[in-house]
């Protein structure tokens, strides 16, 4: 489907029933209009339930018959996750669902009554009139493996975030009771967690020999060979510790709870990551995406969970827009504004591309040379951050080509448009 503005406008004809819906947690509101924005039925409530959806569907069919409409289009303003149930219900019945930008609703709601008032019925009508003007986008209703990847990747992100919160609590605990611990163990590896579980306080280390401590740590599940030099160093710094010595009974319970939760999250993240990797390897696109040096399985999982299948996009520009990497400019008259990325899109996808690009520049020869070229060329050299933004867009375009044309990564073809790099790779 062509996603240009004209095609969107032409999609709404005289035979189209245009429905705007204001989404809420319990009760939505729907407003029925025609192609010119004339109200056919005033806004009415739609309950977020099977009965409510079925009643709404029957009302739509009756309205189409009453007003002589053969097509219908439903527009919504996305509100959290509350629209998903309705989206799948409509998809099962072949009713197209589109989305309008919440900012557009906010800025255009005063056009009819010149009042800044806001209520559900008014928003539903505003949404319907934006839809008939073609000011909407097409949401991706995920199914099959794409839906599994999105749910799994979201869960993994939440677990990683929770693990970070637990890590911060461990650091806070150490700052109070054993501030010297981090000078020996800057990260929470197996030996560090064993030490916190068995001997969390400095005075417990002072009264034990290195051999006793090693033997004690080996009893902890998963710790086979504790790091002897670090254990000895930990006992040494414990002698000069300035840690708090009050409230140790409850402090021991606190650290034991935090260590257990940290280990549990480690196991859950590892298990979920393996399941997601196994799932993504069954996709057709994995074969081609995995040929890119510096693009690991974890990155492929996150990438496909954000964009779905690359085959859904007719042109790479759609991916750039999805990631918010399209350029915006504020210019007027003789003033020439600076170009910046729009940041209108999936922020998690944009953040993922930035995280991926740093190791890509180090481990992928083609991207490394492109980065060097962009930052050192004689005319219009880019700053390092600008170059990374450009390369993020180039990565999306390249991945789209690999996935849709079913070809492996070729560094020579990637840099062939730049003469002095074409011969170097």
N, C-alpha and C positions, 0 to 999 in steps of 0.2 A: 504493500500500500504506500502511496505517495503521501508524505506527511506535510506537504506545503500548505500554506494558509488557504489558498484557493480551493484545494481539494477538500479541506475541512468545511469551508463555507458551502461548497457544492453538495456536500454530504447531507445537508439539511435542506429539504425541498418542501414544496407545498403539501406533499403527501406525508410529511414527517410530523409526528407528535413529539414535541420537545418537553422533556420533564426535568425540572431542576429539583434537587433534593439537598436539604440541609441535614447533615449527619450528626447524630448525638448518640449517647450511650444507650438510652432506653427507648426514646421516641424520635424518629426522623420526621421531617416535614417535606411534602412534595407539592410542587406547583406545576400545572399543565399549561403550556402555551403552544402557539403555532409558529410558523417560520418567521413571522414578522414580530414576534414577541407579544402578541395579544393574549390576554388571559382567557383560557378556555374553562379552567376550573380553579377556584381559589385554593390556596394551600390547605392541605389536610394532613393529619398525623398518620404516621406509619409505625406501628409497634415493632420493636426489634425482637421478633418471634416468628415461628413458623406460620401461625395464624395471621399475624400482621403482614408478612410477606405475601401469603396467598391472597389475602384480601386486596392488597395493593396490585398484585398481578391481574386479578379479575377486574379491578377498577380501570386499569390501563386498557385491557381488551375492550371493555364497554365504551371507554372514551374514544378509542380508535374507530369503533363502529359508529358511534354517535356523530363524530366529526368527519367521517370519511377519510381516515388516515390509514395508510398501508404500512408505514414504517414508524419506528419509535426509537428515540435515543434518550438515554438517561445520563444527566450530568450531575456530578457531586463535587463538593469541596472536601478533600481528604481531611479527616479528623482522627488522628491517631490510627488505631487498628479497628475502629468500630465499623468501618465501611466494608471490611473483608467478607463478612457473612452475607451481606446484600450482594456483593460482587459475584460470589460463587453461585448464589441463587439465580441471579439474572443470566449468568453465563450458561447455566443449565437449560435455560429457556430461550436462548439465542437472542437476548436483548442486549444491544451494545451499550457499554458503560464507558463514559469519558470523565476526565477530571478537569476542573478549572483551578487556576492558581488562587490560593486564599488571599494573596495580595491584590489580585484583580477584583475579587469580591469586595474587599475592604475599600478600594479606591473608587469603585463604580456604584456603590449602594446609594449614593446621594443623587444620582442622575435623575431619578424618577420624582422624588418628593423634596429634594434639596434639604434634607434633614439627616443629621448624623445618627439617627436612631438605628438600633439593631435588634432584630428579633427573628425567630426561626422562619416565619412565613415570608418576611421581606427578603431574607437571604436566599430562600428557595427560588423566589421569582428572579432575583438578581442572577443566580446561577443559570437559570433557564435562558435568560436573555444573553448571557455570555456564550452559552453553547450555540445558540442560533446564529451568532456572529462568527462562529468558528474559532473562538478563543478557548481552546481546550487541548488536552493531550490525551494520549491513549495509555492507560495503565497496563502493566504486565500482570495478568492473572496466572500465577505460577501453578504448574501441575507436575506430577511425576517427580523425576530426579531433581528438577530445578527447585521444586517446593521443599524437597528433603534437604537439599544443600543449604537453602536459605534458612530453614529452621535450625539445622545443625550448626551452621556457621554463626548464627546469632547466639545460640546457646553457648558455643565455645567462647565467643567474645565476652559474654556475661561471666563465665567461669574465670577467664583470664583477668577480667576486671576485679572480680571478687578476690582472686589470689593476690592481686596487687594490693588490695585493701588489707588483707591479712598480713602481707609482708610489711606494710607500713606499721601495723600494730605491733609486729615483732620488733621492728626497729625502735619504736617508741618504748616498748618494754625494756629493751637492752639499754637505751639511753638512761633509764632510771636505775636499773639494778646491776648492769654489767656493761658500762660504756666502752670498755677496752675490747670487748668481744669482736667488734667489727674491724678492728685493726688486724686481727688474725684471720677472721672469716668474713670477707666483704660480701659474700653471697651465701645463700642458704642451701648448701649442698648436703649430701648425706651425712658427712661427719659433723658438720655444723648443727644440723637438726638433732643428731644423736647426742651431742654435747648439751644442747638445750633441754633435751628430754631427760637425760640422766643426771647432769650436773649443771643446772642453770645458774647457780650462784657462785661467786668467786671463792668463798670460804670452803666450798666442797672440793674445789680443785686443789687448793693449797694443802689440804690434809691427805691427798692421794698421790701416789707415784705415777709416773708416765705409763708404766706397765699395767698398773691397776686400771687406769683410765682406758687404755687400749682394750683391755679384756672386757671392761664394762660396756664400751661402745659396740664391741663385736656382738653383744647379745641382742642388740637392736636389729629388727628385721630389715634386711636389705643392705646392711653395713658389713662387708666382709673384710675390707682392709682399710681401717681408719688411717688418716694421714699423720704418721708419727711426728714429723717435725712441727706440724701445726698444733698438734695436741700438746707437745712439750712447750711450745711458745704460748699457748693459751694458759697453761698452768703458771708460766712465768709472769705474764701480765696480770694474772689474778692476784698475785701477791701485792701489787701496788694499786689495786682497783679502788675507785672512789664511789662505787655503787652504793645505793641506799640499802640499809640493813634493817629497815622496819617494814612491817606488813608482809613478811616473807611467806606466810602460810597461804594467804590468798594469791600472792604473786606466783607461787608455784602452780596453783590451780589454773591461773590465767595463762601462763606460758605453756602448760601441758595442753590446754584447750586449743591454743593457737597453733601449736606444732601439729596436733592431730588434724585440725582443719586444713592446714597447709598441705600436709601429705595427702589427705583425701582429695583435695582439689588437683594436686599433681597427677594422681591416678586417674581421676575423671577426665581431665584434659587430655592425657595421653591416650586413653581408651577412645574418647570421642574423635580425636584427631586421626587415629588409625581407621575408625569406621568411615569418616568422611573421605579419607584418602582412597580407601577401598571402593567407595561409592563413585568418586569422581573418575577413577580409572576405567569405569565401565562406559564413560561417555565417549562419543565419537571424537570430540574436539581435544581430548586429553592427548591423543597420539601426536597431534601437531603442536600443541602448546608446550609439551614436555621437551620439544627439540630446541627450545630457546635456552641458551646457557644463562644461568643465574636465576631461572624461574623454577622454584621448587614446588613440590606437591602441595605444601601448605598454602603457597601463594595462588596456585591454580584453583584450589578449593575456594579461597576467599574471593577470587576474581569471578569465578562462575556463579558463586552465590549472590554476587552483587549485580552482574549484568545478565545472568541466565545464559542461554545459548547465543553465540555471536551470529548465528544464522537468522535471528529475529531482526537484525538491523541491516537495512539495505545499504546504508552508507556509513563510513566511519564517523562522519560529522555528528551522527545521532549519538554515538558513544561519547564524543567529546562534550556534547551538550549534557548528556546524562551525568558525566563526571564534573560538570561545572567548569570545564577548561576552555570554553569559548571566550573570546576576547570582548571586552566592553570598552567604550571610549566616551568621554564627555568633551565634546568640542562645540564651539559656537563662534561664528564669525571668524575673526583672525586668531582666536584662541584655539590651540591644538592641544587637546587633553592627552594625558598619558594612557596607554592601553594597559588594562589589567584583566585578569581572568574573572569571569562573572561570579563564580562560586555558587551558581544556581544549579543544583543537582544533588546527587548522592554524595554526601560529605565523607561517608565511610569508604566509598570507592576512590575518591580523590586522595584521602589519607593513605589508602593502601598503595596507590600508584607512587606517591612520594616515598613511602617506606621501601618499596621495591626498587626504586630507581637508584638509590645509593649503592647497594651491592651490585646492581646491574652494571653501573659505571666501572666498578672494580673488577668484576669477573667476566663481563661480556666485552670482547675486544671491539666489536662494532660500536657499541654504545659509548665505550671509553673514548674512542677516537672522535666520535661525533661530539661528545661533550668538550673535548679538547679543541675541536675546530670551532664550535660555537663561541667559546670563551676567548679564543685567541685570534680569530679572523681579523683581517685588516679593516674591513668595513662593517660597521654596526656590531661590534663584539658584544656578547651578552654577559651579564653577571652570572655567577654560578647558579643562583636560585632561578633566574630566568631560563637558563639552559636546561635545568632539571624539569621545569614546567613544559618546555618545548619537547623534551625527550619523553615525558609522560604521555603527551598527545601522540607522539610518534610510536610509542609502544602500543597504545590502543589501536592505532591504524594498522600496525604490523600484525598484531594478534588477530584482528578482524580478517586480514588477508589470509593468514595461515589457516584459520578455521573455516572460512567460506570457500576457499579454493583448494583446501586439502593439500597443502605443500609444507615441506619442512623449512625451518629457518635457514636463511642463506645470508651470511654477513656481507658477501660481495655485492649482492643485489641491493642490500639495504643502503649501502653508502655509494652506490654507482652514480648518483646524481651530483656528488661532490667530487670533482675531478681528482684533486690531489689525494683523496682518501680511497678512491676506487682502486688504485694500484697498490695501496699499502696493506689492504686486508687480504 
